[in-house]
């Protein structure tokens, strides 16, 4: 049984948050994610491969176009409860909202003290830093978006069409009313992607190395998981202006601030898993070993080390990190019966078979030709 979260009542105000009520309407339930104003059609860049017409088959359970587990049921996932499985809507990490409340409260108190000291005539660089927070957050977000608009390659049906289609699919999968903009940035060897926003616009950026033809990181499942992760940040409301302003104190809160960001990353991983769960192993292998050696990473072997690597400094490294350490992150993506561990390392369930006897990757060619995007 998967963990669930209560559904919110009433439609959200933000046009980028999920619209669950709209899926109950007949016209929305019958509409395909392609060919409408919100989800424009995308030409198939690979004529020899069948092009799916939507993320959900007409039968209750249909064959997976990418191999492996069956596709989600035909009932729109926005009508299903939240959970950690690839079916239904992705769950928000259980620690995210409690940590957010604590951080926002501390940030508000800090703002109030800054205003009080300024009114009493005490002005220094720290007080000015907090008094100017609303303007600074707005300027940074605007500059980031402008840089992408003038330097990035905007994904479209004719530029990086496979990535564009994945963004469109992920937005439909999470029930978003508007598809975010998507850009490709020069990676120069870096493996990274991020999501942000400015005003009413939301956008994701993917570094070009994830599209590189020579590396198996371009495997569509891994790329789809990463794009689903970034679109998930937007669907979960992580990039809104008011949330960023409320989290202004995060860099000044060791462990507490990084723990909130870490919980958000677990939430985004849940979105990536719900969009393309088959891409989780290769995506994590890419983060661990790079775009050429990712297929040599033993996913189970590395995930099992989350229960055996222990000690004070292991705890500190995870607690101070903005992302879950990779072994814990892999464990969480593999064990979908509970939320990812935040502070205590995972433990092997009682009665579970001992770790070992992993398949070897010796002799495999790491840089295989990229798989076609179905």
Helices and strands as residue ranges (DSSP letters): G 21-24, H 26-30, G 77-79, E 82-83, E 89-90, H 96-119, H 125-131, H 133-151, E 153-154, H 161-173, E 181-185, E 193-198, E 201-207, G 208-211, G 216-218, H 220-235, H 241-246, G 250-252, H 256-275, G 277-279, H 280-289, G 294-296, H 299-304, G 305-307, H 312-319, H 326-334
